[in-house]
């Protein structure tokens, strides 16, 4: 009879094993449809090369600024926000490895007990006090009949890929932020230098007016007006210097440094970075592949899609195989605990089981509806992310074109203001015009020079914004690049057995 039972259980178990993996509830994920442009609005402008699939790796080198190159290299190694994103990748890999283990027998454990029993009823017949020992091994395996565990693996895998895209998104965004902050620093330095130059010009003008006032040629009104203009220019310098200090502090944070350490890296003031080449455009269709935020939104949707299948599986019965073997011994009478591994101490149980959550009052169906609603939200978020990416590209291209156009006219106004100032000073010395004309010319020159410095900074900033909108800059090799500093890796390895997780992408299921 035992042999027939064994054959029956083995046959049923084989049938369940064959059925395991045959069904997979829930939708299979497909990338959602989205709207994307066929071309860019400003792509025919001479500032841009025709759309191409060429990568814009290391776009910051287009500015030919060694200091900027050094800052971005330092940022990629030391930024703490970026390192946090790298650790989230490790977390996602560990989570994926954890979920992969659920496809195998979920319960595999050895157990044992040793205890003493005192039984009033046995007194006088056998020992009242005796010891009882057991040792055994239990296995329980819920079959993945409806694909619940395989959907869980799909979800965890998508979350892992999402963490990679999130790292790249932070890398692209903060690289642009480092470059923008650096441009802001150089722009402020030039504005300070211009203000000091104009301060000198206005001081010389004041000295000239004082001489003429002492000679009785002009009234005190000219002196007061000259002093007012000089004081106004001097008052702007502390504001520029405060903004410069703030920008340096922001750069220090991006580089993972203390504020005083940034001055050493920046050294002396240098010109505002100037884009020396045309911008290499990216095909609109390539934007879906290049933008890490789009890939992240897609993977978030994929992870949520699998959750629908997991929730649906709870509506159906679950099937399991279980088994247990063990040995039992007591020291009652002539028995001994040492005989625990003898054949007559051995016992076993095995067989199939099922569980079905009936009468759940709609809770399980509502859970499916919840997961489906969340999935639809991720689809809309993906579509919105694609539209926003196209908007950012168009906006950055238009802003870059307009800033070049603005710079052309502002530069011309600087030249005419400089000429006007020179002529007005000459004519004032010859007594041909009053001092008000001189003041107007100097004031206009001061404003136009400052405006031109800001416009040059705006050109660089808009170019950086366009490169960021294209999603380029880096090519990360997750198998060979160390995303974390060696010191951090060593700290984590000393604290926890990470296996191969800290060295490469391979063996992520260790």
C-alpha positions in Angstrom: 0.0 0.0 0.0 2.8 2.3 0.8 4.3 1.7 -2.6 1.0 2.6 -4.3 0.8 5.8 -2.3 4.4 6.6 -3.2 3.7 6.0 -6.9 0.5 8.2 -6.7 2.3 11.1 -5.0 5.2 10.9 -7.4 2.9 10.9 -10.4 0.9 13.8 -9.0 4.1 15.7 -8.2 5.4 15.1 -11.7 2.2 16.5 -13.1 2.4 19.6 -11.0 6.0 20.1 -12.0 5.0 19.9 -15.7 2.2 22.3 -15.1 4.6 24.6 -13.2 5.4 27.4 -15.6 2.7 26.6 -18.1 0.5 29.6 -17.0 1.4 33.2 -16.6 -1.4 35.5 -15.5 -1.4 39.2 -16.2 -0.4 41.3 -19.3 3.0 40.9 -21.0 4.7 44.3 -20.9 5.2 46.2 -24.2 6.7 49.7 -24.4 3.7 52.1 -24.4 3.0 54.2 -27.5 4.1 57.8 -27.3 4.2 60.9 -29.5 7.6 62.1 -30.7 8.5 64.7 -33.4 9.8 63.8 -36.8 12.3 66.7 -36.8 13.5 69.6 -34.6 12.2 73.1 -35.2 15.6 74.8 -35.4 17.7 72.0 -36.9 18.3 74.0 -40.1 20.1 76.8 -38.2 23.9 77.0 -38.9 24.6 76.5 -35.2 23.7 72.8 -35.6 24.9 69.9 -37.6 22.3 67.7 -39.2 20.6 65.1 -36.9 22.9 62.1 -36.6 23.1 59.0 -34.5 26.6 59.9 -33.3 27.0 59.9 -29.5 27.8 63.2 -27.7 30.1 61.5 -25.2 32.2 64.0 -23.2 30.3 67.0 -24.7 32.1 69.3 -22.2 35.3 68.9 -24.1 33.7 71.1 -26.8 34.4 74.1 -24.6 38.2 73.5 -24.7 38.5 74.4 -21.0 40.9 72.1 -19.1 39.5 73.3 -15.7 36.0 72.3 -16.7 37.2 68.9 -17.8 39.0 68.3 -14.5 36.0 69.4 -12.5 33.7 67.0 -14.2 36.1 64.1 -13.9 36.4 64.9 -10.1 32.6 65.1 -9.8 32.1 61.6 -11.4 34.3 60.2 -8.6 33.3 62.1 -5.6 29.7 63.3 -5.8 27.7 61.8 -2.9 24.3 61.9 -4.6 25.8 59.9 -7.5 27.3 57.4 -5.0 23.9 57.0 -3.3 22.4 56.1 -6.7 25.2 53.6 -7.2 24.4 51.9 -3.9 20.7 51.8 -4.9 21.9 49.7 -7.9 23.5 47.2 -5.5 20.3 47.1 -3.5 18.2 46.4 -6.6 20.6 43.6 -7.6 20.4 42.0 -4.2 16.6 42.3 -4.4 16.5 40.7 -7.8 18.7 37.8 -6.5 16.4 37.4 -3.5 13.3 37.2 -5.7 15.0 34.7 -8.0 15.3 32.3 -5.1 11.5 32.1 -4.8 11.2 30.0 -8.0 12.9 27.1 -6.0 11.5 25.4 -2.9 10.6 28.2 -0.6 11.0 26.2 2.6 14.1 24.1 3.2 15.1 23.8 6.8 16.6 21.4 9.2 15.1 21.2 12.7 15.7 19.4 16.0 14.4 19.2 19.5 15.5 17.8 22.8 13.2 18.1 25.8 12.3 16.3 29.0 8.8 15.1 29.7 7.2 14.6 33.1 4.0 12.5 32.9 1.9 11.8 36.0 -0.1 9.1 34.2 2.9 6.9 33.5 4.1 6.7 37.1 4.4 3.1 38.2 4.4 1.6 34.7 7.3 3.4 32.9 9.7 6.1 33.8 7.8 9.2 34.9 10.5 11.5 33.6 12.1 10.8 30.3 13.8 12.6 27.4 12.5 13.0 23.9 14.7 13.9 20.8 13.8 14.6 17.2 15.9 15.7 14.2 14.5 16.2 10.7 14.5 18.0 7.4 11.4 19.8 5.9 10.8 20.9 2.3 7.9 22.9 1.0 7.5 24.1 -2.6 4.6 26.2 -3.8 4.5 25.6 -7.5 4.5 28.7 -9.7 1.4 27.4 -11.4 0.0 30.9 -12.3 3.3 32.7 -12.8 3.2 34.6 -9.5 6.9 34.1 -8.8 8.0 34.6 -12.4 6.1 37.8 -12.5 7.9 38.8 -9.3 11.2 38.2 -11.0 10.2 40.2 -14.0 9.2 43.1 -11.7 12.4 42.9 -9.7 14.5 42.8 -13.0 12.7 45.9 -14.3 13.3 47.6 -11.0 17.0 46.8 -11.3 17.1 48.2 -14.8 15.3 51.2 -13.5 18.0 51.8 -10.9 20.6 51.7 -13.7 18.6 54.3 -15.6 18.2 56.4 -12.5 22.0 56.4 -11.9 22.5 57.6 -15.5 19.8 60.2 -15.2 21.5 61.6 -12.1 24.9 61.4 -13.8 23.6 63.4 -16.8 21.7 66.0 -14.8 24.5 66.7 -12.3 27.2 66.8 -15.0 25.2 69.6 -16.6 24.8 71.2 -13.2 28.6 71.2 -12.6 29.2 72.8 -16.0 26.4 75.4 -15.4 27.8 76.3 -12.0 31.3 76.6 -13.5 30.0 78.9 -16.3 28.2 81.0 -13.6 31.4 81.3 -11.7 33.4 82.5 -14.7 30.6 84.9 -15.7 30.5 86.4 -12.2 34.3 86.7 -12.2 34.1 88.6 -15.6 31.3 90.8 -14.3 33.4 91.7 -11.2 36.4 92.5 -13.4 34.4 94.7 -15.6 32.9 96.5 -12.6 36.3 97.2 -11.2 37.5 98.4 -14.6 34.5 100.7 -14.8 35.2 101.8 -11.3 38.6 102.9 -12.4 37.2 104.7 -15.4 34.6 106.5 -13.3 37.2 107.4 -10.6 39.3 109.1 -13.4 36.2 110.9 -14.6 35.5 112.1 -11.0 39.1 113.3 -10.7 38.7 115.3 -13.9 35.5 116.9 -12.7 37.1 117.7 -9.3 39.9 119.6 -11.1 37.4 121.5 -13.2 35.3 122.3 -10.2 38.3 123.6 -8.3 39.1 125.7 -11.3 35.6 127.1 -11.3 34.8 125.7 -14.7 31.8 123.4 -13.5 29.4 123.5 -10.6 29.3 121.1 -7.7 26.4 119.3 -9.4 28.8 117.6 -11.8 30.9 116.4 -8.9 27.9 115.0 -7.1 26.7 113.2 -10.2 30.1 111.7 -10.8 30.3 110.5 -7.2 26.8 109.0 -7.4 27.7 106.9 -10.5 30.9 105.7 -8.9 29.2 104.7 -5.7 26.5 102.8 -7.7 29.2 100.8 -9.5 31.1 100.1 -6.3 27.9 98.9 -4.6 27.4 96.2 -7.3 30.8 94.6 -6.6 29.9 93.2 -3.2 26.7 91.7 -4.6 28.7 90.0 -7.4 31.3 88.7 -4.9 28.5 87.3 -2.7 27.0 85.5 -5.7 30.4 84.2 -6.7 31.0 82.8 -3.2 27.6 81.1 -3.3 28.3 79.6 -6.7 31.6 78.2 -5.4 29.9 76.7 -2.4 27.4 75.0 -4.7 30.3 73.6 -6.8 32.0 72.3 -3.7 28.9 70.4 -2.8 28.7 68.9 -6.3 32.3 67.8 -6.1 32.0 66.4 -2.6 34.5 69.0 -1.2 34.7 71.7 1.4 34.2 75.2 0.1 37.8 76.3 0.7 39.1 73.4 -1.5 37.3 74.7 -4.6 39.5 77.8 -4.9 42.6 75.6 -5.5 40.8 73.9 -8.4 39.6 77.1 -10.0 42.9 78.9 -9.6 42.9 82.3 -11.3 39.9 83.8 -13.2 39.6 82.7 -16.8 37.3 83.6 -19.7 33.7 82.4 -19.9 33.7 79.0 -21.6 33.0 79.5 -25.3 31.4 76.8 -27.5 34.0 76.3 -30.2 32.1 73.8 -32.4 28.6 73.3 -33.8 26.3 71.2 -31.8 25.8 67.7 -33.1 22.1 67.1 -33.1 20.4 63.8 -32.2 17.6 62.3 -34.2 14.2 62.5 -32.4 13.7 58.8 -32.6 17.1 58.3 -30.9 15.9 60.4 -27.9 13.9 57.4 -26.5 17.1 55.4 -26.3 19.4 58.1 -25.1 17.4 59.8 -22.4 17.8 57.8 -19.1 14.7 59.4 -17.6 12.6 57.9 -20.5 14.2 54.4 -20.0 13.6 54.7 -16.2 9.9 55.6 -16.8 9.6 52.6 -19.1 11.2 50.2 -16.6 8.9 51.5 -13.8 6.0 50.7 -16.0 7.3 47.2 -16.8 7.8 46.5 -13.1 4.2 47.6 -12.3 2.8 45.6 -15.2 4.1 42.4 -13.6 2.4 43.3 -10.3 -1.0 42.8 -12.1 -0.1 39.2 -12.7 1.0 38.7 -9.1 -2.3 40.1 -7.8 -4.3 38.0 -10.3 -2.6 34.8 -9.1 -4.1 35.2 -5.7 -7.6 34.7 -7.2 -6.7 31.1 -8.0 -5.7 28.1 -5.9 -2.0 27.5 -5.1 -0.5 24.1 -5.4 2.4 22.9 -3.3 4.6 19.9 -2.8 5.7 19.2 0.8 7.9 16.6 2.4 9.5 15.8 5.7 11.9 13.2 6.9 13.0 12.8 10.5 14.2 10.6 13.3 12.7 10.3 16.8 14.1 8.7 20.0 13.3 8.5 23.7 15.1 7.0 26.7 12.0 5.4 28.1 12.6 1.9 29.6 15.3 0.1 27.5 15.3 2.8 24.8 18.2 5.2 24.4 18.6 8.6 22.7 21.7 7.1 21.0 19.4 5.0 18.8 17.9 8.0 17.1 19.4 7.1 13.7 18.3 3.5 13.7 15.8 2.4 11.0 12.9 2.0 13.4 13.3 5.7 14.5 12.9 7.0 10.9 9.6 8.5 9.6 8.6 10.6 6.7 5.6 12.4 5.2 5.2 13.8 1.7 2.6 14.7 -0.8 0.7 17.5 -2.6 -1.4 20.3 -1.1 -3.5 23.2 -2.3 -4.8 26.4 -0.8 -7.6 28.6 -2.2 -8.6 31.9 -0.7 -12.4 31.7 -0.9 -14.9 34.2 0.4 -12.5 37.1 0.3 -15.4 39.6 -0.2 -13.8 41.2 -3.2 -10.5 42.0 -1.6 -8.4 40.1 -4.1 -10.2 41.5 -7.1 -9.8 45.0 -5.7 -6.1 44.4 -5.3 -5.9 43.6 -9.0 -7.8 46.8 -9.8 -5.4 48.8 -7.6 -2.4 47.3 -9.4 -4.0 47.9 -12.8 -4.7 51.6 -11.9 -1.1 52.0 -10.8 0.1 50.5 -14.1 -2.0 53.0 -16.1 -0.5 55.8 -14.2 3.0 54.6 -15.1 2.0 54.5 -18.8 0.8 58.1 -18.7 3.9 59.1 -16.8 6.1 57.4 -19.6 4.2 59.3 -22.3 4.5 62.5 -20.4 8.2 61.9 -19.9 8.7 61.5 -23.7 6.7 64.7 -24.4 8.7 66.6 -21.8 12.0 65.4 -23.3 11.0 66.7 -26.7 9.9 70.0 -25.1 13.3 70.3 -23.4 15.2 69.8 -26.6 13.1 72.3 -28.6 13.3 74.8 -25.8 17.1 74.5 -25.4 17.6 74.8 -29.2 15.5 77.9 -29.4 17.2 79.4 -26.4 20.6 78.8 -27.8 19.7 80.3 -31.2 18.2 83.4 -29.5 21.1 83.9 -27.1 23.6 83.9 -30.1 21.3 86.5 -31.8 21.2 88.5 -28.6 24.9 88.4 -28.2 25.5 89.8 -31.7 23.5 92.9 -30.9 24.8 93.4 -27.4 28.3 93.1 -28.6 27.6 95.9 -31.2 26.1 98.0 -28.5 29.2 97.6 -26.3 31.3 98.9 -29.2 29.1 101.9 -29.8 28.9 102.7 -26.1 32.7 102.5 -25.8 33.1 104.9 -28.7 30.4 107.2 -27.3 32.2 107.3 -23.9 35.5 108.1 -25.5 34.0 110.9 -27.6 32.0 112.4 -24.7 35.0 112.6 -22.4 37.0 114.3 -25.2 34.2 116.8 -26.0 33.7 117.5 -22.3 37.4 118.3 -21.8 37.1 120.7 -24.7 34.0 122.3 -23.2 31.7 121.3 -26.0 29.1 119.3 -23.9 28.0 119.3 -20.4 28.8 116.5 -17.9 25.4 114.9 -18.1 26.2 113.6 -21.6 29.4 112.0 -20.1 27.5 110.4 -17.3 25.0 108.9 -19.7 27.7 107.5 -21.9 29.6 105.9 -19.0 26.5 104.5 -17.4 25.4 103.0 -20.8 28.9 101.5 -21.3 28.8 99.9 -17.8 25.4 98.4 -18.4 26.2 97.1 -21.9 29.5 95.5 -20.8 27.8 93.7 -17.9 25.0 92.6 -20.2 27.4 91.2 -22.7 29.2 89.2 -20.1 25.8 87.8 -19.0 24.9 87.0 -22.6 28.1 85.0 -23.1 27.4 83.0 -20.0 23.8 82.5 -21.3 25.2 81.0 -24.5 27.3 78.5 -22.7 24.5 77.7 -20.3 22.0 77.1 -23.1 24.4 74.9 -24.9 24.9 72.8 -21.7 21.1 72.6 -21.4 20.8 71.3 -25.0 23.4 68.6 -24.4 21.6 67.6 -21.2 18.3 67.5 -23.1 19.9 65.0 -25.5 20.7 62.8 -22.5 24.3 62.3 -23.6 27.7 62.7 -22.0 28.6 59.4 -20.4 28.9 55.8 -21.5 28.9 53.6 -18.3 30.4 50.2 -18.3 28.7 48.5 -15.4 30.9 45.4 -15.5 34.2 47.2 -15.4 33.6 50.8 -14.1 33.7 51.1 -10.3 30.7 53.3 -9.5 31.8 53.7 -5.9 35.2 54.9 -4.4 37.5 52.1 -3.4 37.2 53.2 0.2 33.4 52.8 0.2 33.7 49.4 -1.4 36.2 48.3 1.2 33.9 49.5 4.0 30.9 47.6 2.7 33.0 44.5 2.0 34.4 44.5 5.6 30.9 44.9 7.0 29.0 42.4 4.8 29.7 39.5 2.5 28.7 41.0 -0.8 30.2 38.3 -3.0 30.8 39.6 -6.5 28.2 42.3 -6.3 30.8 45.1 -5.6 33.0 44.2 -8.5 30.8 43.6 -11.5 27.4 43.1 -12.9 27.9 39.4 -13.3 26.8 36.8 -10.7 24.1 39.1 -9.4 22.2 36.1 -8.1 24.9 35.0 -5.7 
